[in-house]
């Protein structure tokens, strides 16, 4: 199983090598994210999609994050404007 980190039956056994990949996945370890102005909001986004598109969960997958963030901020701005 590709995304499994171990087994839980008959007892819990973690695959330390696979677990280490997930522990290493941090926005500061992703070169593509270092210059991004919203890196700490999305944290490199979805590791599964990164694995599918870059071949590694350590890769970055931006998807529509910036577009979606802009949309959400516009909605918030409209809400605040309506309240004032």
ChimeraX attribute file (.defattr): number of C-alpha atoms within 10 A of each C-alpha:
attribute: neighborCount
match mode: 1-to-1
recipient: residues
	/A:1	5
	/A:2	5
	/A:3	7
	/A:4	10
	/A:5	17
	/A:6	14
	/A:7	11
	/A:8	9
	/A:9	7
	/A:10	6
	/A:11	7
	/A:12	8
	/A:13	11
	/A:14	13
	/A:15	11
	/A:16	10
	/A:17	9
	/A:18	14
	/A:19	13
	/A:20	11
	/A:21	14
	/A:22	13
	/A:23	9
	/A:24	13
	/A:25	17
	/A:26	14
	/A:27	21
	/A:28	14
	/A:29	13
	/A:30	17
	/A:31	12
	/A:32	15
	/A:33	22
	/A:34	14
	/A:35	9
	/A:36	11
	/A:37	9
	/A:38	14
	/A:39	17
	/A:40	14
	/A:41	11
	/A:42	15
	/A:43	18
	/A:44	28
	/A:45	20
	/A:46	15
	/A:47	19
	/A:48	16
	/A:49	17
	/A:50	19
	/A:51	15
	/A:52	12
	/A:53	13
	/A:54	14
	/A:55	11
	/A:56	14
	/A:57	20
	/A:58	22
	/A:59	25
	/A:60	23
	/A:61	23
	/A:62	17
	/A:63	13
	/A:64	10
	/A:65	15
	/A:66	13
	/A:67	10
	/A:68	11
	/A:69	14
	/A:70	12
	/A:71	12
	/A:72	12
	/A:73	12
	/A:74	12
	/A:75	12
	/A:76	12
	/A:77	12
	/A:78	11
	/A:79	11
	/A:80	10
	/A:81	9
	/A:82	8
	/A:83	7
	/A:84	5
